Amino acid sequence: MSTDPEFEPIETERLVLRRSRADDADAISAYRSDPDVHRYQGWDRTDPEGVRQEIEGMASRSPGEPGGWVQFSVEERGSHRLVGDVGMSPADGEPGVMKVGYTMDPACQGRGYATEAVAALVSYAFGTLGAEIVRAYASAENLPSIRVAEKVGMELVERFERTDGGETWSGVRYEMRRP
Ligand SMILES: CC(C)(COP(=O)(O)OP(=O)(O)OC[C@H]1O[C@@H](n2cnc3c(N)ncnc32)[C@H](O)[C@@H]1OP(=O)(O)O)[C@@H](O)C(=O)NCCC(=O)NCCS
């Protein structure tokens, strides 16, 4: 898999995916702090300063670079309104495997935006970075997330259970091979 230090924003019919900036933190924090949004997510912090630090920590990493996540803010093309964010991270110790994640502001859900943004991210991972497999993990109960994975062409490859602090968590792994 290659890296893309010269990343240029990805445009879709209705959206633009650009590198997240520190000044996105307030908007991202606002929707991540909604219990419905963070229910199935493992974020340590959703307050503005925590989100800002996370964005700043990712700023020097290029898409495709091993070692962590790169995040893109998703904007509506005309209004420049920030409607969500998507991210990608090479899987540790599995060359060619790219993990993706996605979150949309509840005010902007149900319009097909996540599907449109993730489909663009998947084609970027295959086409520009040369990934062999794109992967998404979700809670088995997170039906909207699973639906988005299916709509962009991923298939269920594994169901698993993890016990964390006495609680058992059922997860699913969805994947798609390079077309
Ligand atoms: C997952 C998420 C990004 C989807 O965003 P979105 O912009 O609403 O997604 P889309 O509009 O592209 O598609 C959502 C699909 O889920 C479906 N859906 C929504 N709620 C559903 C439910 N309770 N049960 C089943 N399907 C559901 C929608 O009908 C739609 O499918 P359709 O086009 O076949 O009708 C958004 O719900 C979110 O941010 N959730 C919280 C964060 C999260 O859990 N992210 C995933 C972590 S792996």
PDBQT file of the ligand as one rigid body, heavy atoms in Angstrom, charges set to zero:
ROOT
HETATM    1  C1  LIG A 201     -23.725   4.817  10.608  1.00  0.00    +0.000 C 
HETATM    2  C2  LIG A 201     -23.974   6.256  10.171  1.00  0.00    +0.000 C 
HETATM    3  C3  LIG A 201     -22.633   6.891   9.807  1.00  0.00    +0.000 C 
HETATM    4  C4  LIG A 201     -24.909   6.254   8.941  1.00  0.00    +0.000 C 
HETATM    5  O1  LIG A 201     -25.030   7.596   8.456  1.00  0.00    +0.000 OA
HETATM    6  P1  LIG A 201     -26.158   8.009   7.371  1.00  0.00    +0.000 P 
HETATM    7  O2  LIG A 201     -25.640   9.209   6.635  1.00  0.00    +0.000 OA
HETATM    8  O3  LIG A 201     -27.485   8.092   8.018  1.00  0.00    +0.000 OA
HETATM    9  O4  LIG A 201     -26.117   6.733   6.388  1.00  0.00    +0.000 OA
HETATM   10  P2  LIG A 201     -26.885   6.549   5.006  1.00  0.00    +0.000 P 
HETATM   11  O5  LIG A 201     -28.023   7.534   4.911  1.00  0.00    +0.000 OA
HETATM   12  O6  LIG A 201     -25.865   6.570   3.914  1.00  0.00    +0.000 OA
HETATM   13  O7  LIG A 201     -27.446   5.057   5.127  1.00  0.00    +0.000 OA
HETATM   14  C5  LIG A 201     -28.021   4.584   6.326  1.00  0.00    +0.000 C 
HETATM   15  C6  LIG A 201     -28.744   3.278   6.060  1.00  0.00    +0.000 C 
HETATM   16  O8  LIG A 201     -29.056   2.677   7.322  1.00  0.00    +0.000 OA
HETATM   17  C7  LIG A 201     -30.444   2.419   7.357  1.00  0.00    +0.000 C 
HETATM   18  N1  LIG A 201     -30.895   2.473   8.739  1.00  0.00    +0.000 N 
HETATM   19  C8  LIG A 201     -30.961   3.562   9.537  1.00  0.00    +0.000 A 
HETATM   20  N2  LIG A 201     -31.430   3.200  10.752  1.00  0.00    +0.000 NA
HETATM   21  C9  LIG A 201     -31.642   1.867  10.697  1.00  0.00    +0.000 A 
HETATM   22  C10 LIG A 201     -32.116   0.906  11.632  1.00  0.00    +0.000 A 
HETATM   23  N3  LIG A 201     -32.445   1.254  12.883  1.00  0.00    +0.000 N 
HETATM   24  N4  LIG A 201     -32.218  -0.390  11.243  1.00  0.00    +0.000 NA
HETATM   25  C11 LIG A 201     -31.859  -0.753   9.991  1.00  0.00    +0.000 A 
HETATM   26  N5  LIG A 201     -31.385   0.110   9.056  1.00  0.00    +0.000 NA
HETATM   27  C12 LIG A 201     -31.286   1.398   9.414  1.00  0.00    +0.000 A 
HETATM   28  C13 LIG A 201     -31.055   3.476   6.471  1.00  0.00    +0.000 C 
HETATM   29  O9  LIG A 201     -32.372   3.126   6.083  1.00  0.00    +0.000 OA
HETATM   30  C14 LIG A 201     -30.075   3.467   5.306  1.00  0.00    +0.000 C 
HETATM   31  O10 LIG A 201     -30.221   2.336   4.471  1.00  0.00    +0.000 OA
HETATM   32  P3  LIG A 201     -31.108   2.394   3.102  1.00  0.00    +0.000 P 
HETATM   33  O11 LIG A 201     -30.459   3.404   2.210  1.00  0.00    +0.000 OA
HETATM   34  O12 LIG A 201     -31.023   1.020   2.570  1.00  0.00    +0.000 OA
HETATM   35  O13 LIG A 201     -32.502   2.805   3.490  1.00  0.00    +0.000 OA
HETATM   36  C15 LIG A 201     -24.681   7.084  11.287  1.00  0.00    +0.000 C 
HETATM   37  O14 LIG A 201     -25.839   6.393  11.690  1.00  0.00    +0.000 OA
HETATM   38  C16 LIG A 201     -23.792   7.354  12.492  1.00  0.00    +0.000 C 
HETATM   39  O15 LIG A 201     -23.002   8.292  12.498  1.00  0.00    +0.000 OA
HETATM   40  N6  LIG A 201     -23.911   6.544  13.553  1.00  0.00    +0.000 N 
HETATM   41  C17 LIG A 201     -23.173   6.759  14.775  1.00  0.00    +0.000 C 
HETATM   42  C18 LIG A 201     -21.695   6.491  14.619  1.00  0.00    +0.000 C 
HETATM   43  C19 LIG A 201     -21.436   5.040  14.260  1.00  0.00    +0.000 C 
HETATM   44  O16 LIG A 201     -21.931   4.149  14.939  1.00  0.00    +0.000 OA
HETATM   45  N7  LIG A 201     -20.615   4.850  13.195  1.00  0.00    +0.000 N 
HETATM   46  C20 LIG A 201     -20.265   3.539  12.705  1.00  0.00    +0.000 C 
HETATM   47  C21 LIG A 201     -19.199   2.950  13.516  1.00  0.00    +0.000 C 
HETATM   48  S1  LIG A 201     -18.622   1.416  12.799  1.00  0.00    +0.000 SA
ENDROOT
TORSDOF 0
